[in-house]
Amino acid sequence: MKRILSLSGALLLVLFSSCQAAPSGKTYPPAPPAGESVEGLQTAVFAGGCFWGVEAVFERMKGVLNAESGYSGGPLQNPTYEEVSSGQSGHAEAVLVTFDPQVVTYGQLLQVFFSVAHDPTQLNYQGPDHGTQYRSAIYYRDDSQKKLAEEYLKTLAQAKTWPGTLVTEVTPLGTFWPAEDYHQDFLVRNPDYPYIVRFDLPKIRDLEQTWPQLVKNSSTASTRTWHGLPVTGPDDPVAYPVTKSDAQWKQLLSQEAYAVLRQEGTERPYTGDLLNEHRAGTYFSAATGQPLFRSEDKFDSGTGWPSFTRPIEQSAVVLRLDTSLGMERVEVEDSSSGSHLGHVFDDGPAPTGLRYCMNSLALTFQPDKP
């Protein structure tokens, strides 16, 4: 399904499907103990729906040297994507993780797998993808991995971290068959692909928010809370999934959009094309196509800029302290690329009391109906 979407079909998927990322605000049990000290690289295999997002999550973890998309759990020899996607091969889309146990433990991989990589309560599906090939499974390579996986599953069930029954299989690893080349590093090579934007980039953001200490090239940000929302410090690093050179951004964006999105500019009030847009639909980041706001949350603030009471999901944006102009404000960035969208203020209407004041140049609009 996901690979053969036309652009129009993909946009419909973006508009009408719900993201299945792990619920925010949950407390996850500590990682199971590492067990005996081991030397050398280790491998682990996990299945949790479409392998694009699962692979991308593990790739961003410290101590992970490689994550490879493939197929496991079935009897078919040398399966192809077409055979696995039919649901008749017995295989699941899986990811082979190669990691350094001196940097990241198998238990920490389990934590991430059960928190942000997928939803372990969905039986034979994840989000829009249905079939046994999208089942939740851990394929253990030895008794140590089996024990840790089973114990952590029991701990999660006892803690009632997830509201439903955990359906993850724990089964011995047979053969892992690598997927076709075009599936490898799919998110890195296709960050603007609608399926990636809608279903997988939120997982990367959840990883960074939930487990910042486990993310490569990241540190625990000195976040503060503003109206119950986390606000990142002005200079704190965030590992955005979509990164481009300045020259690439200039080639991608118009001069006016570049000035707003990448140079934190502000368009003149009452000049934006989207100020008086009143149709039902979705507003996307003009930088990456990431869904940001819905029309039902838009209101006339009288300020001259498109204003919203809230984003589609809080994980769609990054709130960052802005100390420019001799004052403290809260800047709004898209969480996919860190591109500047506008600012948020606490003078909005119910139900949030917030006003997300956005630049039209930072957004694109797709109506629900042509």
N, C-alpha and C positions, 0 to 999 in steps of 0.2 A: 504493500500500500504506500508506504512512505517514499519509496524510491521513484515511483512512476507518477507522482502527482504532477498535473499541469500547474502552471502558475496560478490560474484562476482557482483551481481546486485547492491549491495550497493556501490561498488567501481565505477561502471558505473555512478550511480547517483551522486557520488562525483565529477566525472570527467566532466560530461556534463551538470549538472544543474547549475543555477545561484542563488546565495543567495538573499533572499528577505528582508534583514535587512533594517532598516530605512536609508535613505541617510545621509551621513556624511556632516558636515559643515552647517546644517540647524539651524535656530534660532526658537525655539518654544515659543509660547506666554506664559506669566506667568500662573501659576495654578489659577483656579477660586478660589474665597474666600472660606474659610472653612465653612461659614454659622454659625449657632448657635453652641455654645460650647456643646459638648455631652460627657458623661462619659460612661466608659465601652467599651468593644470591639464592633466593627462593622464588617459587612460583605459586600462584593461587588462581583458581578459575571461578568466576561468578556469572550468573545469568539473572538479568533483571529487566526484561523488556528489550526495546531497541538498543543494540549494542553501541550505537553512536554516542549516546549520552553517558552510558556507563563507562565506556572507554575514556571519554573526555574527563570525567570526574577523577578517575584513578590516575590519569596522566598528570594531573595537577597536584598530586600529593608528593610531599617530600619523601625521599627514599624509594620512590617508584621509578625504575629505569625505563620501563616500557609497558604499555598496555596495548594488546592486540585483539581486534575483533575476530570472532570466529564462531564455530559451531561445536556443540558437545552434547552428550546425553542420549544420543541415538545410535542405532546399529548401522546406518548407511555409511558406506565408505566414500571418502572424498565428496561430501555433499556440496551442492551449489546453492547459491542464494535462492534461486527459483524453487529448488526442491525443498529447502527448509521453510521458505515462506508459504508453501502450500499447506503446511501443518501436518503433512503425512509422513515426514521423514523420521520423526521421533526426536530430532535434535532441537535444542534451544539456541537462540542467539546468545553467545557467551563472550566473556572477555578474559584473556589470559594476562595476568598481572605479574610482572617480574619486579621483585623488590629486594631491598637490602634490609634484612631484619635488625641490623645494628642502628638503622635510622628510623624505620617504621615497622611496627609489629603486625603480625597477622591479626591480632585482636583489634588494632586500630583500623585495619582494612575492613574488618567486620562492622565496626562502628559506622564508618562512612557508607558502607553498602546498605545497612539497615536504616540510615537516617536520611541521606540526601540522594543516593544513587537510584533508588526506586522505592515503590510502595510494596512492602512484603505482605500486605493483606489482600492483594488482588490476585485471584486465582486464574491462571492462564491468560492474563492480559496485563497491559500497562497503558494507561491513558487511552489513546485511540486505537492501539494495536491489540488485536484479539487473536487467540490461538495458543496452543500448547508451546509453540516456538517462542512465546513471550513469557513463559513461566518464570517464577522466582526459584532459583536453585543455587546451591553451593556444591561444587564438585571438589571433594577433598582428595588430596594426594597421599595422605598418610593418617595414621591414627591420631596424631597430635592435632591436625587441622580438624578432623572429625569431632574430637572431644571439645575443642574450643568453640566450634560452630554450634554444636548441640547445647552446650552450656550457656552460650550467649543467647540463643533462641529462648531457652527457659527463663533466663533473667529478664529479657524483654517482655515475655508473656506475663511474668509475675509483676513487673513494674507497670504493666498496662500502658506502655508508651504509645502504642498504636491502639485505636479504638476498636479494631476488628481482630479476627483470628489470624494469626500468622500462618501462612501457607507455604513457606519456603521449604523446598526439598533439600535434604542433606544426603548426598549420594556419592559413591566413589567415582573418581575421575577415570574415564576410559581414554579415548583419544580426543585430543583437541585438534580440530581442523581449522586452519586459518581461513578467514573469509577473503573474498576477492579484493584486489588492490584498491579499488575505488571506495571500499568501505573503510579502509584504514585512515585514521586521523581525519575523519570526515568533517568534524566540527571545525578543526583548524583550517582546513582547505575550503570549507563552505560556510563561513560564519553567518552569512546573510540568507541562507536557505530557510524558507518559512518554517519547516518542521523543526529545524535547529533552534530558531529564534523563539518559537512558541513553547517547545517541550524540553529542550536541553540546556539552553543558556540559563534558565532559572535554577537548574541543578547546580551549575557552576557558582552562581551567586549564593545559593544556600550553603554550599561547601565553604565558601569564604567567610560567611557569617557565622556558621555553626562551629567550624573547626579551623579558625584562622591559623592556629599553631601548626597545623598539618599541611598548609598550602606552601608550595614552592614560591620563593622570592616574595614572601609576605611575612609580616609580623603582626602581633596582636595590636590592632589599632586602638588609639586612645579615644574611644567613642564616648560620647555623652548622650544623655537622653533629653529629648525635647518633645513635650506632649506625648510621652510614651514611645517615641520613635527614636531609633539609634541615629546619631549624627557623628560622622567621621570627622576627625581633626583636619585642619586645612592642608597639612603636609603629609598626612598618613597615606602610605601606599595602599592601593587596591589592585588586585590582579584581575583586570578586566578581560573577559574572554576574547573580545575583538580588539586587536591592535594593528595599527597601520602607521606607516611613516608619514611625516608631515606632507611630503610630496604626494603620497597616495591619497591623503585626505583632500588636498587641493585639487587633484584630478577628479575625485569622486563628487565633490560638492561644488555648488556655485560659489562665487566669491562672497556673496552676502550670507549664504548658509554657513560657509567656513568661518566667517567672522563671528557668528553666534555660537555654533556648535564647538569649534575648536579654539576660539580665542576669547570665549566668555563675553561676547558682545551682546548688546540689547537693541532690538529693533525699535523704531520710534512708535509710540502708542498710536492706536487707531489706524495703523498702516498694514497690519498683517492680514493675509488672505483668509485665515481661519477664524478671525474674530467674530464674524457674523455667520459662521457655518452652523446651521441648526438641524441638519439632517441626522438621523440615527446612524451611528457607525462607530468606528474605532480610529483612534489617533495613534500613529506609530512614530518611532524615532526616525527622523530624516537621515540619520547617519547609518543606521543598521537595519531598520525595518522592525525593530523590537516593539511589540504592542505595549502601549503606555497608559492610555486613558480611554474611557468610554463616554459617549455622548450624553448618557443619562446623568453623568457626574459633572457636566459642564454647566456653568451659570454665568450670568452677566454681572461682572463685578464692578463695572463702571470705571475700570482703570485703563482700558484701551488695549488690554492683552487677553488672549484666551485664558480662561480660568476654570479650574476643576477642584472639586472637594476632595478627591483622592485618586490615586492611580488604580489601574486594574488590579494589581497585586503590589504589595509594598516592596517585594523583591525586584520589581521592575525598575526601581529607581534607587540611587544612592543619595543620601542627604549629607552634605558636607558643610562644615562651618566656613563661612566667608567673612573675612575680617577686612576686606578692602573698603575703600571710601570712608575709613575712620569709624566704622560701625560693625556690629555683628549681625549677619543675616544667615539664612540657611539656604544654600545653593542646592539645586536639584540637577542631578546627572542621570543619564540613562545607565543602567547597570551593565549593559552589554559592552559599552565602549568608553564610558566616562565622559561622553559628550555633554556639554552644557545645554540645559533645557530652559532654565529660568530660576526662580526662587519660590519658596513656600512661606506663607505668612499665617498668623493665627487670627485673622479677622474675617474668616469665611463663614458661610451659613451652616446650619445643621445638615447632616448628622455629625460631621467631623469638626466643624468650626475652623477648618483650614482652607486656605486659598493657594492652590498651586498655580502660580502666575507664570505662564509659559510664552515663549516666543513662537509665532507662527512658522518662522523659518526653521525652527528646530523640529517641526512635526510634519507628517504627511497624514492625509485623511482618506479612509476607505469607507464609503457608505455601505450600510447593510444591504440596500437594494440599489441597483444601477439607476 
